[in-house]
Amino acid sequence: MNTGIQRSSATPYGAHTTTSPAGKVIPGKQQFRKDLTAIMAAHGIPYVGQAAPSKWRDLMQKTRKAVNCGGPAFMNVLSSCNRGWRHRTEETIEITQLAVDTCYWPLYEVENGEWRLTYKPKEKKPVEEWMKRQGRFRHLFTPQNHHIIDEMQAEVDLRWERLLKLCGEA
C-alpha cells in the first residue's frame, strides 16, 4: 500500500510528498513510478490485474479471477488518498477515471502469460487533465516546472504504446 503522502517507488514523477517535497532544491519526486503490475506479471504468476474503482465492474471481474485463479495473484488497484493527493473526497471516482482516461493508469490483466487490455479510452486525454485536479502537482503548473508535465506525458505515451503491443492492440 502506498498512501500518497509519502514517496515510494510507485509515486508519480514530479509529485509533492512529505518525503519528496517540492521546493527550490527539487520539484517533487525525481523518478518515474515503477510499473508494479508489469513487474508482477514478469514473475509469471497465474493472474495479475490492474484496476480502478471508477470502473467497478472491471474491478469486480478481475477480483473474481484473482481469487479463483488457482495460484498466486496480484491486483494493483488505484486508490486515491485525498489528503496526500490534495483533492476533495467527493472527487475520488472522477479523479481515478481521469487516471484511466489519460492512460496514466491503464486497465489490463495478464492471465497465464496472456496480456489483455480491459479498457481503451475512446479519446485518450492528456495526463495534465489528471494532474491539474490534484494539489500534489500544483507546483508543476509554473513556467519553470511545466517541462515535468511534458516529460510525464512522454512517459505515459511510451508505456501506453508498449502495453498496446503486449496486448496485441497495436
C-alpha atoms as a printed R data frame, in Angstrom:
    type eleno elety resid chain resno       x       y       z
1   ATOM     1    CA   MET     A     1   0.000   0.000   0.000
2   ATOM     2    CA   ASN     A     2   1.195   3.488  -0.874
3   ATOM     3    CA   THR     A     3  -0.783   6.164   0.941
4   ATOM     4    CA   GLY     A     4   0.047   9.049  -1.384
5   ATOM     5    CA   ILE     A     5   1.525  11.217   1.341
6   ATOM     6    CA   GLN     A     6   4.992   9.648   1.376
7   ATOM     7    CA   ARG     A     7   7.234   8.962  -1.605
8   ATOM     8    CA   SER     A     8   7.510   5.386  -2.799
9   ATOM     9    CA   SER     A     9   8.725   3.747  -5.979
10  ATOM    10    CA   ALA     A    10   5.081   3.800  -7.162
11  ATOM    11    CA   THR     A    11   4.671   7.566  -6.611
12  ATOM    12    CA   PRO     A    12   4.254   9.580  -9.822
13  ATOM    13    CA   TYR     A    13   7.104  11.629 -11.219
14  ATOM    14    CA   GLY     A    14   7.022  15.225 -10.005
15  ATOM    15    CA   ALA     A    15   4.606  14.588  -7.125
16  ATOM    16    CA   HIS     A    16   4.994  16.595  -3.935
17  ATOM    17    CA   THR     A    17   5.022  14.296  -0.897
18  ATOM    18    CA   THR     A    18   6.145  14.648   2.704
19  ATOM    19    CA   THR     A    19   9.361  12.785   1.833
20  ATOM    20    CA   SER     A    20   9.925  14.386  -1.606
21  ATOM    21    CA   PRO     A    21   8.704  17.929  -1.021
22  ATOM    22    CA   ALA     A    22   8.645  20.307  -3.977
23  ATOM    23    CA   GLY     A    23  10.713  23.400  -3.410
24  ATOM    24    CA   LYS     A    24  13.803  25.283  -4.534
25  ATOM    25    CA   VAL     A    25  16.054  22.209  -4.474
26  ATOM    26    CA   ILE     A    26  13.799  19.641  -6.196
27  ATOM    27    CA   PRO     A    27  10.420  19.950  -7.932
28  ATOM    28    CA   GLY     A    28   8.929  16.815  -6.318
29  ATOM    29    CA   LYS     A    29   9.772  13.155  -6.910
30  ATOM    30    CA   GLN     A    30  12.616  12.809  -9.379
31  ATOM    31    CA   GLN     A    31  11.887   9.369 -10.885
32  ATOM    32    CA   PHE     A    32   9.035   7.889 -12.878
33  ATOM    33    CA   ARG     A    33   6.916   5.384 -10.992
34  ATOM    34    CA   LYS     A    34   7.743   1.716 -11.181
35  ATOM    35    CA   ASP     A    35   5.112  -0.298 -13.024
36  ATOM    36    CA   LEU     A    36   4.400  -2.741 -10.217
37  ATOM    37    CA   THR     A    37   1.750  -4.584 -12.236
38  ATOM    38    CA   ALA     A    38   4.177  -5.348 -15.078
39  ATOM    39    CA   ILE     A    39   6.850  -6.320 -12.546
40  ATOM    40    CA   MET     A    40   4.484  -8.875 -11.015
41  ATOM    41    CA   ALA     A    41   3.475 -10.144 -14.469
42  ATOM    42    CA   ALA     A    42   7.169 -10.705 -15.222
43  ATOM    43    CA   HIS     A    43   7.232 -13.204 -12.350
44  ATOM    44    CA   GLY     A    44   4.881 -15.474 -14.279
45  ATOM    45    CA   ILE     A    45   2.196 -15.817 -11.629
46  ATOM    46    CA   PRO     A    46  -1.205 -17.092 -12.841
47  ATOM    47    CA   TYR     A    47  -3.108 -13.809 -12.563
48  ATOM    48    CA   VAL     A    48  -2.199 -10.121 -12.496
49  ATOM    49    CA   GLY     A    49  -4.722  -7.314 -12.850
50  ATOM    50    CA   GLN     A    50  -4.680  -3.523 -12.778
51  ATOM    51    CA   ALA     A    51  -7.962  -1.822 -11.923
52  ATOM    52    CA   ALA     A    52  -9.619   1.384 -10.723
53  ATOM    53    CA   PRO     A    53 -12.760   1.952  -8.640
54  ATOM    54    CA   SER     A    54 -14.222   4.176 -11.356
55  ATOM    55    CA   LYS     A    55 -14.635   1.035 -13.494
56  ATOM    56    CA   TRP     A    56 -16.150  -1.071 -10.751
57  ATOM    57    CA   ARG     A    57 -17.424  -3.908 -12.961
58  ATOM    58    CA   ASP     A    58 -13.925  -4.384 -14.351
59  ATOM    59    CA   LEU     A    59 -12.564  -4.322 -10.796
60  ATOM    60    CA   MET     A    60 -15.047  -6.959  -9.636
61  ATOM    61    CA   GLN     A    61 -14.377  -9.263 -12.621
62  ATOM    62    CA   LYS     A    62 -10.640  -9.056 -12.023
63  ATOM    63    CA   THR     A    63 -11.073  -9.682  -8.305
64  ATOM    64    CA   ARG     A    64 -13.094 -12.833  -9.033
65  ATOM    65    CA   LYS     A    65 -10.418 -14.040 -11.461
66  ATOM    66    CA   ALA     A    66  -7.684 -13.341  -8.927
67  ATOM    67    CA   VAL     A    67  -9.487 -15.235  -6.160
68  ATOM    68    CA   ASN     A    68 -10.222 -18.209  -8.415
69  ATOM    69    CA   CYS     A    69  -7.006 -18.457 -10.454
70  ATOM    70    CA   GLY     A    70  -5.698 -21.487  -8.563
71  ATOM    71    CA   GLY     A    71  -2.420 -19.906  -7.541
72  ATOM    72    CA   PRO     A    72  -0.739 -16.628  -6.666
73  ATOM    73    CA   ALA     A    73  -2.448 -13.491  -7.897
74  ATOM    74    CA   PHE     A    74  -1.720  -9.770  -7.763
75  ATOM    75    CA   MET     A    75  -4.185  -6.907  -8.040
76  ATOM    76    CA   ASN     A    76  -2.979  -3.323  -8.389
77  ATOM    77    CA   VAL     A    77  -5.950  -1.064  -7.714
78  ATOM    78    CA   LEU     A    78  -5.654   2.708  -7.927
79  ATOM    79    CA   SER     A    79  -6.972   4.159  -4.715
80  ATOM    80    CA   SER     A    80  -6.610   7.869  -4.191
81  ATOM    81    CA   CYS     A    81  -5.502   9.395  -0.922
82  ATOM    82    CA   ASN     A    82  -7.436  12.629  -0.883
83  ATOM    83    CA   ARG     A    83  -5.242  14.044   1.876
84  ATOM    84    CA   GLY     A    84  -1.966  13.226   0.111
85  ATOM    85    CA   TRP     A    85  -3.208  13.860  -3.422
86  ATOM    86    CA   ARG     A    86  -4.852  17.042  -2.164
87  ATOM    87    CA   HIS     A    87  -8.326  16.833  -3.638
88  ATOM    88    CA   ARG     A    88 -11.842  16.824  -2.242
89  ATOM    89    CA   THR     A    89 -13.123  13.415  -1.144
90  ATOM    90    CA   GLU     A    90 -16.162  13.622  -3.411
91  ATOM    91    CA   GLU     A    91 -13.838  13.893  -6.441
92  ATOM    92    CA   THR     A    92 -12.239  10.482  -5.859
93  ATOM    93    CA   ILE     A    93 -14.062   8.482  -8.532
94  ATOM    94    CA   GLU     A    94 -13.762  11.259 -11.117
95  ATOM    95    CA   ILE     A    95 -10.020  11.595 -10.471
96  ATOM    96    CA   THR     A    96  -9.426   7.843 -10.726
97  ATOM    97    CA   GLN     A    97 -11.362   7.842 -14.000
98  ATOM    98    CA   LEU     A    98  -9.126  10.635 -15.304
99  ATOM    99    CA   ALA     A    99  -6.102   8.470 -14.481
100 ATOM   100    CA   VAL     A   100  -7.663   5.740 -16.638
101 ATOM   101    CA   ASP     A   101  -8.715   8.057 -19.481
102 ATOM   102    CA   THR     A   102  -5.262   9.667 -19.676
103 ATOM   103    CA   CYS     A   103  -3.704   6.173 -19.763
104 ATOM   104    CA   TYR     A   104  -1.621   7.023 -16.720
105 ATOM   105    CA   TRP     A   105  -3.408   4.060 -15.108
106 ATOM   106    CA   PRO     A   106  -4.384   1.673 -17.914
107 ATOM   107    CA   LEU     A   107  -6.740  -1.180 -17.137
108 ATOM   108    CA   TYR     A   108  -5.389  -4.554 -18.139
109 ATOM   109    CA   GLU     A   109  -4.779  -8.084 -16.952
110 ATOM   110    CA   VAL     A   110  -2.249 -10.827 -17.523
111 ATOM   111    CA   GLU     A   111  -3.757 -14.277 -17.235
112 ATOM   112    CA   ASN     A   112  -1.363 -17.218 -17.564
113 ATOM   113    CA   GLY     A   113   1.050 -15.019 -19.524
114 ATOM   114    CA   GLU     A   114  -1.598 -13.603 -21.879
115 ATOM   115    CA   TRP     A   115  -1.835  -9.799 -21.776
116 ATOM   116    CA   ARG     A   116  -5.283  -8.267 -22.328
117 ATOM   117    CA   LEU     A   117  -6.403  -4.660 -22.304
118 ATOM   118    CA   THR     A   118  -9.747  -4.393 -20.499
119 ATOM   119    CA   TYR     A   119 -10.474  -0.731 -21.241
120 ATOM   120    CA   LYS     A   120  -9.362   1.565 -24.032
121 ATOM   121    CA   PRO     A   121 -10.492   5.198 -23.846
122 ATOM   122    CA   LYS     A   122 -12.413   6.429 -26.887
123 ATOM   123    CA   GLU     A   123 -10.316   9.570 -26.698
124 ATOM   124    CA   LYS     A   124  -7.073   9.482 -24.729
125 ATOM   125    CA   LYS     A   125  -6.902  12.631 -22.623
126 ATOM   126    CA   PRO     A   126  -3.668  14.495 -21.812
127 ATOM   127    CA   VAL     A   127  -2.141  13.463 -18.472
128 ATOM   128    CA   GLU     A   128  -2.273  17.126 -17.482
129 ATOM   129    CA   GLU     A   129  -6.063  16.724 -17.076
130 ATOM   130    CA   TRP     A   130  -5.486  14.217 -14.272
131 ATOM   131    CA   MET     A   131  -2.609  16.136 -12.704
132 ATOM   132    CA   LYS     A   132  -4.316  19.543 -12.546
133 ATOM   133    CA   ARG     A   133  -7.055  18.117 -10.293
134 ATOM   134    CA   GLN     A   134  -4.537  17.284  -7.547
135 ATOM   135    CA   GLY     A   135  -2.708  19.666  -5.243
136 ATOM   136    CA   ARG     A   136   0.338  17.406  -5.149
137 ATOM   137    CA   PHE     A   137   1.133  18.535  -8.703
138 ATOM   138    CA   ARG     A   138   0.237  22.241  -8.278
139 ATOM   139    CA   HIS     A   139   3.893  23.303  -8.354
140 ATOM   140    CA   LEU     A   140   4.300  21.812 -11.843
141 ATOM   141    CA   PHE     A   141   1.910  24.346 -13.373
142 ATOM   142    CA   THR     A   142   4.543  27.066 -13.325
143 ATOM   143    CA   PRO     A   143   6.789  28.056 -16.250
144 ATOM   144    CA   GLN     A   144   9.952  26.682 -14.602
145 ATOM   145    CA   ASN     A   145   8.398  23.266 -13.876
146 ATOM   146    CA   HIS     A   146   5.966  22.710 -16.763
147 ATOM   147    CA   HIS     A   147   8.596  20.607 -18.582
148 ATOM   148    CA   ILE     A   148   7.968  17.908 -15.980
149 ATOM   149    CA   ILE     A   149   4.357  17.594 -17.187
150 ATOM   150    CA   ASP     A   150   5.667  17.236 -20.754
151 ATOM   151    CA   GLU     A   151   8.124  14.543 -19.610
152 ATOM   152    CA   MET     A   152   5.327  12.758 -17.758
153 ATOM   153    CA   GLN     A   153   3.169  12.820 -20.907
154 ATOM   154    CA   ALA     A   154   6.010  11.368 -22.978
155 ATOM   155    CA   GLU     A   155   6.482   8.554 -20.458
156 ATOM   156    CA   VAL     A   156   2.738   7.817 -20.305
157 ATOM   157    CA   ASP     A   157   2.614   7.693 -24.121
158 ATOM   158    CA   LEU     A   158   5.629   5.355 -24.257
159 ATOM   159    CA   ARG     A   159   4.183   2.985 -21.666
160 ATOM   160    CA   TRP     A   160   0.744   3.045 -23.341
161 ATOM   161    CA   GLU     A   161   2.207   2.103 -26.738
162 ATOM   162    CA   ARG     A   162   4.231  -0.693 -25.112
163 ATOM   163    CA   LEU     A   163   1.098  -2.021 -23.374
164 ATOM   164    CA   LEU     A   164  -0.899  -1.921 -26.600
165 ATOM   165    CA   LYS     A   165   1.781  -4.084 -28.260
166 ATOM   166    CA   LEU     A   166   1.846  -6.557 -25.357
167 ATOM   167    CA   CYS     A   167  -1.933  -6.846 -25.599
168 ATOM   168    CA   GLY     A   168  -1.897  -7.271 -29.372
169 ATOM   169    CA   GLU     A   169  -3.755  -3.974 -29.857
170 ATOM   170    CA   ALA     A   170  -1.093  -2.142 -31.882
